[in-house]
Amino acid sequence: MPRSTATRAAACTVLAVGLAAPLLRRRLRLKPPVVIAAAAATPFALGTLLPRSRGRDFGMCVLQMYAYLATYQMPNDDPAKLEARVRVKYPVVLDRLIGFGTTPTMRLQRALGTENGFKLWEKVLVWSHWVWFAFPHGTVAYVLFKHRDQFPSAAARIYATFDVGVIGYWAIPTAPPWYAAQQGLMEDGRTPELRRMMVEYGEQFWRQGWAPLYGVLGGNPLAAMPSLHFATSVTAAHVLSDTGRVAGLLGWIYASTLGLALVYLGEHYVTDLAAGLALAEGIRVATPKVAPTATRLSRTLQQLEARARA
């Protein structure tokens, strides 16, 4: 068999196995390391099969997120086991210290909110939370089409933030404020109690479509530490700042709005945001240090691509 044919056949096999493993993990009882390794190899398989183009770059980013989502969701494959491991108390304690006895979420909701209904700015905060599902990837797409020379670094930084952060969801599964409230851990003898406004407004706005929509997007409800909503938004803001002042300003406005929304809406603690900020800044600082390794990996991929087309 010619070397190019063998290389393409191997890449196709890796791609097929990596796509199938997350979908069949429960039926085949695949171990998480097997699923993660198989899914994580798919971007490299695609990079071997196709020459460099915007379409290939886009496809590799999609496959990267496919691997991330599988890794993010797997702890919740056994909800009972996850609930037995989840940490609920420590972020409540830390946020009460930050809020001088009352968590910042409760202080904000009591000072600014109402017991019923939604103000316009509260709706804006909810939508800023929903828009997050597009913001990091939209940033990558913007750089890909408008500043392609910066794309490799930008994509690597944003998706490294996802990948490093997901380790925390396995190592220290931590519940968000709304879950702690359900367990009675946010009560302090005052009213009103904590509201989970995103769900309340989601049910009101999306009506019957809310349940299936939340079912798709909420694959692991007990994954709060660190806040990857905030971490990836901060990284994206840094990336946008590298492309220009206006884009950077818009990125930081969004990241700041999202940070307020996450705390006010009861989705994250300030502690979660602090950890997310530390993660994002750690990725930024580490980027130049890991650049030589990334360059070697890129050269290896280019060699495999050339071998597949020889």
C-alpha positions in Angstrom: 0.0 0.0 0.0 1.4 3.4 -0.9 2.5 5.5 2.1 0.0 8.3 1.2 -2.9 5.8 1.0 -2.0 4.3 4.3 -1.7 7.8 5.9 -5.1 8.8 4.6 -6.7 5.5 5.7 -5.3 5.9 9.2 -6.5 9.5 9.4 -10.0 8.4 8.3 -10.0 5.7 10.9 -9.0 8.1 13.7 -11.6 10.6 12.5 -14.4 8.0 12.4 -13.5 6.5 15.8 -13.2 9.9 17.4 -16.6 11.0 16.1 -18.3 7.7 17.2 -16.7 7.3 20.6 -18.6 10.1 22.4 -21.9 9.0 20.9 -21.5 5.4 21.8 -19.7 5.8 25.1 -22.7 4.7 27.2 -23.8 1.8 25.0 -20.3 0.4 24.7 -19.3 1.4 28.3 -16.2 3.2 27.1 -13.9 4.6 29.8 -13.6 8.4 29.8 -9.9 8.4 29.0 -10.6 6.4 25.8 -13.4 8.7 24.8 -11.4 11.8 25.5 -8.3 10.6 23.6 -10.3 9.4 20.6 -12.3 12.7 20.3 -9.2 14.8 20.9 -7.4 13.2 18.0 -10.1 14.2 15.4 -8.9 17.7 14.7 -5.4 16.3 13.8 -7.0 13.7 11.6 -8.9 16.3 9.7 -5.7 18.4 9.5 -4.0 15.4 7.9 -6.7 14.7 5.4 -7.3 18.3 4.1 -4.9 21.0 3.0 -4.8 24.3 4.9 -7.8 26.5 4.2 -10.3 28.5 6.1 -12.8 25.6 5.8 -10.3 23.2 7.3 -9.4 25.6 10.1 -13.1 26.0 10.9 -13.7 22.2 10.8 -10.8 21.7 13.2 -12.3 24.2 15.7 -15.6 22.4 15.5 -14.0 19.1 16.2 -12.1 20.6 19.1 -15.3 21.7 20.7 -16.9 18.3 20.0 -14.1 16.8 22.1 -14.5 19.4 24.8 -18.3 18.9 25.0 -17.9 15.2 25.4 -15.4 15.8 28.2 -17.6 18.4 29.8 -20.7 16.2 29.8 -19.3 12.9 30.8 -19.2 13.5 34.6 -23.0 13.8 34.4 -23.4 10.5 32.6 -24.1 9.1 36.2 -26.0 12.0 37.9 -26.2 10.2 41.2 -22.4 9.6 41.3 -21.8 13.2 40.4 -24.1 14.5 43.1 -22.3 12.3 45.6 -19.0 14.0 44.7 -20.1 17.6 44.1 -18.8 20.3 46.4 -21.5 22.7 47.5 -20.4 24.4 50.7 -17.0 25.9 50.1 -17.9 28.5 47.5 -20.8 29.7 49.7 -18.3 30.2 52.5 -15.9 32.0 50.3 -18.5 34.3 48.7 -19.9 35.1 52.2 -16.5 36.3 53.2 -16.3 38.4 50.0 -19.8 39.8 50.7 -19.2 40.4 54.5 -21.6 37.8 55.6 -24.0 37.6 52.6 -23.0 36.4 49.2 -22.7 39.0 46.5 -25.5 37.3 44.5 -28.0 37.7 47.4 -26.8 41.3 48.0 -27.3 42.2 44.3 -30.7 40.5 43.9 -32.1 42.1 47.1 -30.7 45.5 46.3 -31.6 45.7 42.6 -34.2 43.1 41.8 -37.9 42.5 42.4 -39.7 39.4 43.6 -41.6 39.1 40.4 -41.2 40.2 36.8 -38.1 41.3 34.9 -36.7 44.8 34.3 -35.2 45.6 30.9 -31.6 45.5 32.2 -32.3 42.1 33.8 -33.4 40.8 30.4 -30.2 42.2 28.9 -28.2 40.3 31.5 -30.0 37.1 30.7 -29.4 37.5 27.0 -25.7 38.3 27.7 -25.6 34.9 29.3 -27.2 33.2 26.3 -25.1 35.1 23.8 -22.0 33.5 25.5 -22.6 30.3 23.6 -21.6 32.2 20.4 -19.1 34.7 21.7 -15.8 32.8 22.0 -16.4 30.9 18.8 -17.6 34.1 17.1 -14.3 35.7 18.1 -12.4 32.8 16.6 -14.4 33.2 13.4 -13.8 36.9 13.3 -10.0 36.5 13.6 -10.1 33.7 11.0 -11.7 35.8 8.3 -10.4 39.3 9.2 -7.0 38.7 10.8 -5.9 35.3 9.6 -2.3 35.8 10.5 -3.4 35.9 14.1 -5.7 32.9 13.9 -3.4 30.1 15.1 -2.6 31.9 18.3 -6.1 33.2 18.9 -7.7 29.8 18.4 -5.1 28.0 20.5 -5.6 30.5 23.4 -9.4 30.4 23.4 -9.7 26.6 23.1 -6.8 26.0 25.6 -8.9 28.0 28.1 -11.8 25.5 27.5 -9.5 22.5 27.7 -7.6 23.4 30.8 -10.7 24.7 32.6 -12.6 21.4 32.1 -10.1 19.7 34.3 -11.6 21.4 37.2 -15.0 19.9 36.5 -13.5 16.5 36.9 -11.1 17.2 39.7 -13.4 19.4 41.9 -17.0 19.3 40.7 -18.6 22.3 42.2 -22.2 23.4 42.4 -23.5 26.8 41.3 -25.4 29.2 43.7 -28.8 28.1 42.5 -28.1 24.5 43.4 -26.8 25.6 46.8 -30.1 27.5 47.3 -32.0 24.3 46.5 -30.1 22.6 49.3 -30.9 25.4 51.7 -27.3 26.6 52.0 -28.0 30.2 50.8 -30.6 31.0 53.4 -29.8 33.6 56.0 -33.2 34.3 57.5 -34.0 37.2 55.2 -36.2 37.5 52.1 -36.5 37.2 49.2 -34.6 34.0 48.6 -32.3 33.5 45.7 -33.9 33.4 42.3 -32.6 31.6 39.2 -33.6 34.3 36.8 -32.3 32.7 33.7 -34.6 29.8 34.0 -37.5 32.0 35.1 -37.1 34.2 32.1 -36.3 31.3 29.8 -39.6 29.6 30.6 -41.4 32.9 30.0 -39.6 33.8 26.7 -39.2 30.5 25.1 -42.3 28.9 26.5 -42.6 25.2 25.5 -39.2 25.4 23.7 -37.3 26.1 26.9 -37.1 22.6 28.2 -35.6 21.0 25.1 -33.3 24.0 24.6 -32.0 23.8 28.2 -31.7 20.1 27.9 -29.2 20.5 25.0 -27.2 23.4 26.5 -27.2 22.2 30.1 -25.2 19.0 29.7 -23.5 19.2 33.1 -25.3 21.4 35.7 -22.7 20.9 38.4 -19.7 22.4 36.7 -19.1 25.9 38.1 -15.5 26.0 39.1 -13.8 27.7 37.4 -16.3 29.8 35.4 -15.5 29.0 31.8 -18.2 31.4 30.8 -16.1 34.2 32.2 -12.7 32.7 31.5 -13.3 32.2 27.8 -14.8 35.6 27.5 -11.8 37.3 29.1 -9.5 35.3 26.8 -11.7 36.3 23.8 -11.5 40.0 24.9 -7.7 39.8 25.0 -7.7 38.2 21.5 -10.0 41.0 20.2 -7.8 43.6 21.8 -4.9 42.2 19.7 -6.9 42.9 16.5 -7.8 46.5 17.2 -8.9 49.0 19.8 -12.6 49.0 18.9 -12.9 45.2 18.8 -11.1 45.0 22.1 -13.3 47.6 23.7 -16.4 45.7 22.6 -14.9 42.5 23.9 -14.2 43.9 27.4 -17.6 45.5 27.6 -19.2 42.1 26.9 -16.9 40.2 29.3 -17.7 42.8 32.1 -21.5 42.6 31.4 -21.3 38.8 31.4 -19.4 38.7 34.7 -22.1 40.9 36.4 -24.8 38.7 34.8 -23.3 35.4 36.0 -23.3 36.6 39.7 -26.5 38.5 39.7 -28.5 35.7 38.0 -27.3 33.1 40.4 -25.3 31.1 37.9 -21.8 31.6 39.4 -20.1 32.8 42.5 -17.6 35.6 42.5 -15.2 32.9 43.5 -15.9 31.1 40.3 -15.2 34.2 38.3 -12.0 34.9 40.2 -10.8 31.4 39.3 -11.9 31.9 35.7 -10.0 35.2 35.5 -6.9 33.5 36.9 -7.2 30.7 34.3 -7.6 33.2 31.4 -4.6 35.3 32.6 -2.6 32.1 33.1 -3.2 31.1 29.5 -2.2 34.5 28.3 1.1 34.4 30.2 1.8 30.8 29.2 1.2 31.4 25.5 4.7 32.6 24.6 6.3 29.9 26.7 4.5 27.0 24.9 4.8 28.6 21.5 7.9 26.5 20.5 6.0 23.3 21.4 3.0 24.5 19.4 5.3 25.2 16.4 6.7 21.7 16.5 3.2 20.2 16.6 2.2 22.4 13.7 5.2 21.2 11.7 4.4 17.6 12.5 0.8 18.1 11.2 2.1 19.7 8.0 4.4 16.7 7.5 1.5 14.3 7.9 -0.6 16.4 5.5 2.2 16.3 2.9 2.6 12.6 3.3 -1.2 12.0 2.8 -1.0 13.9 -0.5 2.3 12.6 -1.8 
